[in-house]
Amino acid sequence: GAGVSQSPSNKVTEKGKDVELRCDPISGHTALYWYRQSLGQGLEFLIYFQGNSAPDKSGLPSDRFSAERTGGSVSTLTIQRTQQEDSAVYLCASSLVVGGSSYNSPLHFGNGTRLTVT
Amino acid sequence: DAKTTQPPSMDCAEGRAANLPCNHSTISGNEYVYWYRQIHSQGPQYIIHGLKNNETNEMASLIITEDRKSSTLILPHATLRDTAVYYCIVRVVGSGNQFYFGTGTSLTVIP
């Protein structure tokens, strides 16, 4: 079946502009994550959605960053008034949380959106 | 959260076994060990995970020490396509965002 899909794959924007990044998770996956990866670095957690629960926004670096997930499926990460330090690859992942069990399924990642702020 | 430490880089000859170590000395009893790898310009790819028993799948084997403070990912016959950054992560069962990546081990398979 289809994996996690992210669009666009590349985005170049001018400093100060707003951008929207889209993530289509695997069908049926109730958990959705956004991560950011700067050049040569590991993955930085941004935000997590699980079902109808309030999202965990503890990783968002500033109030310029926000995300929503409509209908429990597609998610959009929005960065307002972009800065050059926002340049990175933004990765989305989804997983199937198995209720009633102590076993959680692994995250499945998309190939990311490479954001360049000039 | 349990944290992990990995060597920054390793080399392995093609066709030989690649053994990638990970220390997670502060791991809790309900924390799984996950391994992912990332090839340039792609998203991380799931490899394997385990709690306390050794695990094997078509990609790799995971050996977890009895005290669970360290583990080793084994790629039995490394190929050039296994060149990637390998991440060892501990994840709390039932948690949401407790899935933190470090900087991983950059494995280079040498022809």
Chai-1 contact restraints between the chains, C-beta under 6 A:
chainA,res_idxA,chainB,res_idxB,connection_type,confidence,min_distance_angstrom,max_distance_angstrom,comment,restraint_id
A,G42,B,F101,contact,1.0,0.0,6.0,A-B,restraint_1
A,G42,B,G102,contact,1.0,0.0,6.0,A-B,restraint_2
A,G42,B,T103,contact,1.0,0.0,6.0,A-B,restraint_3
A,L43,B,F101,contact,1.0,0.0,6.0,A-B,restraint_4
A,F45,B,N97,contact,1.0,0.0,6.0,A-B,restraint_5
A,Y48,B,G96,contact,1.0,0.0,6.0,A-B,restraint_6
A,Y48,B,N97,contact,1.0,0.0,6.0,A-B,restraint_7
A,Q50,B,G96,contact,1.0,0.0,6.0,A-B,restraint_8
A,D56,B,G96,contact,1.0,0.0,6.0,A-B,restraint_9
A,D56,B,N97,contact,1.0,0.0,6.0,A-B,restraint_10
A,L91,B,G43,contact,1.0,0.0,6.0,A-B,restraint_11
A,S102,B,V93,contact,1.0,0.0,6.0,A-B,restraint_12
A,P106,B,Y46,contact,1.0,0.0,6.0,A-B,restraint_13
A,F109,B,G43,contact,1.0,0.0,6.0,A-B,restraint_14
A,F109,B,P44,contact,1.0,0.0,6.0,A-B,restraint_15
A,G110,B,G43,contact,1.0,0.0,6.0,A-B,restraint_16
A,N111,B,Q42,contact,1.0,0.0,6.0,A-B,restraint_17
A,N111,B,G43,contact,1.0,0.0,6.0,A-B,restraint_18
A,G112,B,G43,contact,1.0,0.0,6.0,A-B,restraint_19
